[in-house]
Amino acid sequence: MVELMASSIWGCFEKTAQSNPQGVALVYLGETISFQDLKERALRMASSFARLGIGPQERVLIYLYNIPQTIISLLALQRLGAIPVPVAPVYGSYDLKYLANDSGAQSVICMDTNFNYVSEIIPQTSIKQVIVTNMVDLIPVWKRLIAKGFDRVPSGKSPSGKGIYSFVDLLKRGSASQLPEWIEPGPTDTALLLYTGGTTGFPKGVPLPGGLFLHNCLEWRRASEDLVPVGKAVTALAAPLYHIIGQMDAMTPLLVGGEPLLMFPRVVIDALMDHIQRYRATNMFAVPTLYRMILEHDRVDFYNMSSLKYCGTGGDVLPAEVARRWQKKFGVPLYQGYGTTEFCGAISLSYARDGIPPQGAAGKVIPGAEVMLMDPETLKAVGEGEPGELLGTSRYPVRGYWNKPEETKKCFLDIDGRLWYRTRDIMRIDKDGWLYFLDRSVDMIKHKGYR
């Protein structure tokens, strides 16, 4: 059974890169980046970040699409003990200003197409430096010229001025020999600040402990291990990196499996199916909406996706009709999990070792996590097999929302000296340990397939 090789995110990545230096880490727009190359780029960028004054516990907005620069930035910030704050690149200046002020970030890494939004908020925030990049900055020059010549690449301004830096220039100038001393963070230290939406108001920041993040990456990989041995998986990234599903799906092969990750700036169904066929992808985790979109795509039969072995899903309830159609067409079941950002993506997963999940089941509670089903009004435990609101905890639980004491009091409860998160979801657990989602005890909006 696969195990973690270190106790921190950067430590795990470094060990993975050392054990498989020439292995493919990323595939992006037809280009491959090895683990050794990715490590060297992350170290160089960490050196440049440090020269800009970015250090331990400093929050940095990552306002990027799913591009290699996002992964490099995430890893570089982990090396420095800083806290990445992934931000949806579809946000405009209104939302961006709120996130910058709420997180207290002084630095932002952004797409050149979004630079205008960043420049608008600088006078109203603590942002002091902006690092700008383009989605094709790290591919060969000849490919960039062709893509731009045919107007296939969105591009914005190439800004200059005080406090504005080019990602590529920083990458070139950085040196691993000039890095500050590595101080490994503890498992309860915040490794990532991820914002989660709600029914009203602004998003809430969820400070994710490094120990929880790593443990869930480990279980994410173990879920498919009986179908795809460690070292044999190829993961197609089908969720955005500003969402917890995208974080888990992207970082798991880099931290645990030492396996390739197929990346796309944005999920385009044809490109996704083409890469699954071309690179023989074995693993994918996506919201149910995406599986429906694939099934209903008019060119789905043009592609051979028989390499897929483990197709996970979460972020919303899986319709029985989608699960049935997917298994009939591809011969592979959809393995549903359940989780929230506050649980770092999963408190239950459907493990391949347990066979095909029963219809409607949202997995079994992952090792290291605990759940209780309570009456949502009285917070008294319900009887065995009866429905109730799910509360969950773990060894390294999230301890509350960032700068939101009132929301924290409502959602995080101290019960017998332990901290439990209230999901507001009504669920039941059958005699075999399978979880079933039944209802939502508060209203929830759904956007692009995510609840």
PyMOL commands that set and color helices and strands:
alter all, ss='L'
color gray80, all
select helices_A, chain A and resi 9-19+35-51+68-80+93-103+112-124+141-149+167-173+176-178+210-222+244-257+269-279+288-295+300-302+320-330+341-343+352-354+405-411
alter helices_A, ss='H'
color red, helices_A
select strands_A, chain A and resi 24-28+31-34+59-63+83-86+107-111+129-133+164-166+190-196+204-209+235-237+261-263+283-286+310-313+334-336+348-349+361-365+369-374+388-394+412-415+418-429+434-440
alter strands_A, ss='S'
color yellow, strands_A
deselect
rebuild
show_as cartoon
